[in-house]
């Protein structure tokens, strides 16, 4: 089995400045540090998914404001990072998201209504992680990095990485925010991934703010430079450039599958909306900063490229607008149609096989619920 450990110091230059292949005006360029064969990239499809993901996000915020969702963590501004990274995945690769990877979920084929269930309170999960190789959302900051490493350990022990068989070798893609870099779980995950040369790619969406804490109070160096301290490569890309995100993730996943070990990708982007719909970003974030980043909109730069190169027609955008409206209608109807959870559901899927004591608790709970409200209790 190939297990060639990368020299992080030889890769240090990759972390110096964000690599950009598509600038805010929509102009393409090349960078020797990050080659990308455009013949392998479907640019109209990238824009389509970014646009639909933004509409998903917009509708979910509206549903929360209408009282249909308890909470929603917006991804606006991070569409390029998520869709670009998702396009680099093989079907068999496993994804471990945070709670904001709606764009990755979309690209992995999840029903977007299933994402709403968690934030409506009708489910504790909402989907089978193995159906689309997309794990459940993780609300505990940084915990998913250890889950990803554990899965990577399994791949290594099963001979599903570095075997030389391109139809078998598999990688893991773990998403995290800049705030997770300050968590012990993340640092433990980096150590284990490096020490055992595991096929895990850590994709950090540095959106500049960990709720109200700016990145500047968390670290004195760019996130990607941290990788060298653990013994694996780090690369820093423009997170609003879907092509740079795609190229970096494709390169890192290819390396992981073939036994090259972990990589840390820092996608420098921005959370345009508040941390969640329960947050007021205007209390801690200057309006000028948000306006500056909004001008670097990831969708606008790709749209400018498509229009100036004639890659699509006006009909393409007309059809896409209709698809957005159809999606919005489906989300509204689907959200309101989510069934209330069964009383037994909190006990299900906690273990692969339910222990005897938990089964007993479930029976007692169902018996209690079946009796209905007691005298003096509210229904």
C-alpha positions in Angstrom: 0.0 0.0 0.0 1.4 3.4 -1.0 2.0 5.7 2.0 4.2 8.4 0.8 4.1 11.2 3.5 4.2 14.7 2.1 6.8 17.2 3.2 4.8 20.1 4.6 7.7 22.5 4.5 8.2 22.0 0.7 4.5 22.9 0.3 4.6 26.0 2.5 4.5 28.4 -0.4 1.0 27.1 -1.2 -0.3 28.8 2.0 1.1 32.3 1.4 -1.7 33.8 -0.5 -5.2 32.7 -1.8 -4.9 31.1 -5.2 -7.4 32.6 -7.7 -8.4 31.2 -11.1 -11.5 33.3 -11.7 -11.4 37.0 -10.6 -14.3 39.1 -9.5 -14.8 40.5 -13.0 -15.1 37.0 -14.4 -11.7 36.8 -16.0 -10.0 33.4 -16.1 -6.3 33.0 -15.4 -4.0 30.1 -14.7 -1.7 29.3 -11.7 1.0 26.8 -11.9 0.4 25.9 -8.2 -3.1 24.7 -9.0 -3.6 23.3 -12.5 -7.2 22.8 -13.8 -8.3 21.2 -17.0 -11.3 23.3 -18.0 -12.4 20.6 -20.4 -13.3 18.5 -17.3 -15.5 21.3 -15.8 -19.1 22.0 -16.7 -19.3 25.7 -16.0 -23.0 26.2 -16.7 -23.8 23.3 -14.3 -21.6 24.9 -11.6 -23.5 28.2 -11.9 -26.9 26.4 -12.0 -26.2 24.6 -8.7 -24.8 27.8 -7.0 -27.9 29.7 -8.0 -30.3 27.0 -6.8 -28.5 26.7 -3.5 -28.7 30.4 -3.0 -32.5 30.2 -3.6 -32.7 27.3 -1.2 -31.0 29.5 1.4 -33.2 32.5 0.7 -36.4 30.5 1.0 -35.3 28.8 4.3 -34.6 32.3 5.8 -38.1 33.4 4.8 -39.6 30.2 6.3 -37.8 30.9 9.6 -39.1 34.5 9.6 -42.6 33.2 9.1 -42.3 30.9 12.1 -42.0 27.7 10.0 -38.4 26.9 11.2 -36.9 27.5 14.6 -33.5 28.5 13.2 -31.5 28.6 10.0 -27.8 29.0 9.4 -27.3 30.9 6.1 -24.6 30.0 3.6 -24.9 33.2 1.5 -21.5 34.1 0.2 -20.1 30.6 0.5 -21.8 29.0 -2.5 -18.6 28.8 -4.5 -16.6 27.1 -1.8 -19.3 24.4 -1.2 -20.3 23.7 -4.7 -16.7 23.8 -6.0 -15.6 21.3 -3.3 -18.6 19.0 -3.9 -17.9 18.8 -7.6 -14.5 17.2 -6.8 -16.0 14.3 -5.0 -16.4 10.7 -6.2 -19.7 9.1 -5.4 -18.0 6.7 -3.0 -16.2 9.4 -1.1 -17.7 10.3 2.3 -18.5 13.8 3.5 -18.7 15.0 7.0 -20.4 18.4 7.2 -21.0 21.1 9.8 -24.5 22.5 9.9 -24.1 25.0 7.1 -23.2 22.8 4.1 -26.5 23.1 2.3 -24.7 23.5 -1.0 -22.7 20.2 -0.5 -25.9 18.4 0.5 -27.6 19.7 -2.7 -24.8 18.5 -4.9 -24.8 15.1 -3.2 -28.4 14.7 -4.2 -30.2 15.1 -0.8 -33.8 16.2 -0.9 -33.5 19.9 0.3 -36.7 19.4 2.3 -34.9 16.9 4.5 -32.5 19.7 5.5 -35.4 21.7 6.8 -36.6 19.0 9.2 -33.7 19.4 11.6 -34.4 23.1 11.9 -38.1 22.6 12.1 -37.7 20.1 14.9 -39.4 17.2 13.1 -36.2 15.1 13.1 -32.9 14.7 14.9 -31.1 13.9 11.6 -33.2 13.6 8.5 -31.4 11.3 6.1 -29.5 8.1 5.8 -25.8 9.1 5.7 -24.9 6.1 3.4 -27.6 6.9 0.8 -25.6 9.8 -0.6 -22.3 9.4 1.4 -23.2 12.6 3.3 -23.1 12.4 7.0 -25.7 14.0 9.3 -25.2 17.7 10.2 -23.0 18.2 13.2 -24.0 21.0 15.6 -21.1 20.5 18.0 -18.3 22.7 16.7 -15.4 20.6 15.4 -16.8 17.2 16.3 -17.2 16.1 12.7 -13.5 16.3 12.1 -13.0 13.4 14.5 -15.8 11.5 12.9 -14.1 12.0 9.6 -10.8 10.7 10.9 -12.5 7.7 12.4 -14.1 6.9 9.0 -10.7 7.4 7.4 -9.1 5.0 9.8 -11.7 2.4 8.7 -10.9 3.0 5.0 -7.2 2.6 5.7 -7.7 -0.7 7.5 -10.0 -2.0 4.9 -7.4 -1.3 2.2 -9.7 1.2 0.5 -7.0 3.8 0.1 -3.6 3.7 -1.6 -4.4 0.3 -3.1 -3.7 1.3 -6.6 -7.2 0.4 -7.7 -8.9 3.6 -9.0 -12.3 2.0 -8.6 -11.8 1.2 -5.0 -9.6 3.9 -3.4 -11.7 6.3 -1.4 -11.3 9.6 0.4 -13.0 11.6 3.1 -13.9 15.3 2.9 -14.5 17.1 6.3 -15.9 20.6 6.4 -15.2 23.0 9.2 -15.3 26.7 9.8 -12.5 29.0 11.1 -14.0 28.8 14.6 -13.5 25.1 14.7 -9.7 25.6 14.4 -9.8 26.7 18.0 -11.4 23.5 19.2 -9.5 20.7 20.8 -11.4 18.1 18.7 -10.1 19.6 15.4 -6.5 19.7 16.6 -6.8 16.0 17.8 -8.2 15.1 14.3 -5.3 16.8 12.6 -2.8 14.9 14.8 -4.4 11.5 14.1 -4.8 12.1 10.4 -1.1 13.1 10.1 0.3 10.4 12.4 -1.6 7.6 10.5 -1.4 9.2 7.1 -5.2 9.0 6.6 -7.1 9.9 3.5 -8.9 12.9 5.0 -9.2 16.3 3.3 -10.1 19.1 5.8 -11.9 21.9 4.0 -12.0 25.0 6.1 -14.4 27.7 5.0 -12.7 30.8 6.6 -15.7 33.1 6.5 -13.9 35.6 8.8 -16.2 35.3 11.8 -16.8 32.6 14.4 -20.1 34.1 15.4 -18.9 37.5 16.8 -15.2 36.6 17.1 -13.1 37.7 14.0 -10.4 35.3 12.7 -7.8 37.8 13.8 -8.4 37.0 17.5 -8.1 33.3 16.9 -4.9 33.0 14.9 -1.8 35.0 13.9 -1.3 33.1 10.7 -3.5 32.0 7.8 -5.4 28.8 8.6 -3.6 26.9 5.8 -0.2 27.5 7.3 -1.2 25.5 10.4 -1.1 22.3 8.4 2.8 22.3 8.4 2.8 22.1 12.1 0.9 18.9 12.0 3.0 17.4 9.2 0.8 17.7 6.1 0.3 20.2 3.3 -2.0 23.3 3.4 -3.3 25.3 0.5 -5.1 28.6 0.6 -7.6 29.5 -2.2 -10.1 32.3 -2.9 -13.3 30.8 -1.5 -15.4 32.9 -3.7 -13.8 31.4 -6.8 -15.6 28.2 -7.6 -12.9 27.0 -9.9 -10.1 27.4 -7.4 -12.1 25.5 -4.8 -12.8 22.7 -7.3 -9.2 22.4 -8.4 -7.8 22.4 -4.8 -10.3 19.9 -3.6 -9.8 17.6 -6.6 -6.1 17.7 -6.2 -6.3 17.0 -2.4 -8.8 14.2 -2.8 -6.7 12.5 -5.5 -3.7 12.7 -3.2 -5.7 11.2 -0.3 -7.1 8.3 -2.3 -3.7 7.3 -3.6 -2.1 7.1 -0.1 -0.7 10.7 0.1 -2.4 11.5 3.3 -4.3 14.5 4.6 -4.5 18.1 3.3 -5.9 21.3 4.8 -7.7 23.6 2.4 -8.4 27.1 3.5 -11.2 28.7 1.4 -11.0 32.4 2.1 -14.6 33.6 1.9 -17.2 35.6 3.8 -20.5 34.9 5.7 -22.6 37.7 4.2 -25.6 37.0 6.5 -25.6 36.6 10.2 -24.3 33.5 11.9 -27.8 32.2 12.1 -31.3 33.8 12.0 -31.0 34.2 15.8 -27.9 36.4 15.4 -27.6 40.1 14.8 -24.3 40.6 12.9 -24.7 44.4 12.8 -23.8 44.5 16.5 -20.2 43.4 15.9 -19.5 43.6 12.2 -18.9 46.9 10.3 -21.3 47.5 7.4 -18.3 48.5 5.1 -16.7 45.1 5.5 -19.9 43.3 4.4 -20.4 45.7 1.5 -16.8 45.1 0.3 -17.2 41.3 0.4 -20.7 41.4 -1.2 -19.0 43.1 -4.2 -16.9 39.9 -4.6 -20.1 37.8 -5.0 -19.2 34.3 -6.1 -22.3 33.9 -8.4 -21.7 37.3 -10.2 -18.2 36.5 -11.2 -19.1 33.1 -12.8 -22.2 34.7 -14.4 -20.0 37.4 -15.9 -17.6 34.8 -17.3 -20.5 32.8 -18.9 -22.0 35.9 -20.4 -18.8 37.4 -21.8 -17.7 34.1 -23.3 -21.0 33.3 -24.8 -21.0 29.9 -23.0 -24.8 30.2 -22.4 -27.8 31.9 -23.9 -30.4 34.1 -22.4 -32.7 31.0 -22.5 -30.3 29.4 -20.0 -31.0 32.1 -17.4 -34.7 32.2 -18.1 -35.0 28.4 -17.6 -32.9 28.7 -14.4 -35.1 31.4 -13.0 -38.1 29.1 -13.5 -36.2 26.2 -11.8 -35.6 28.6 -8.8 -39.3 29.4 -8.6 -40.2 25.7 -8.7 -37.7 24.9 -6.0 -39.0 27.7 -3.8 -42.6 26.4 -4.1 -41.4 22.8 -3.3 -39.6 24.0 -0.3 -42.5 26.0 1.1 -45.0 23.1 0.6 -42.5 20.5 1.7 -41.6 22.3 4.9 -45.2 22.9 6.0 -46.0 19.3 5.1 -43.3 17.7 7.3 -45.0 15.3 9.7 -44.7 15.7 13.4 -42.3 13.1 14.8 -43.5 9.9 16.3 -43.1 9.6 20.1 -40.7 6.7 19.6 -38.4 8.6 17.2 -35.9 10.1 19.7 -35.0 6.5 20.7 -34.5 5.2 17.2 -31.1 5.2 15.4 -29.2 6.1 18.5 -27.5 2.8 18.3 -27.1 0.3 15.5 -28.8 -2.2 17.9 -30.9 -0.7 20.7 -29.7 -1.7 24.1 -32.2 -3.4 26.5 -32.3 -0.5 29.0 -33.0 2.1 26.2 -35.7 -0.2 24.8 -37.3 -0.3 28.3 -37.2 3.5 28.5 -38.8 3.7 25.1 -41.7 1.5 26.2 -42.2 3.5 29.4 -42.2 6.7 27.4 -44.7 5.4 24.9 -47.0 4.2 27.7 -46.8 7.7 29.3 -47.6 9.4 26.1 -50.5 7.1 25.4 -52.3 8.1 28.6 -52.7 11.7 27.3 -52.6 14.9 29.4 -53.3 14.5 33.1 -55.8 16.6 35.0 -54.7 20.2 35.1 -52.1 19.7 32.4 -52.2 21.7 29.1 -52.7 19.8 25.9 
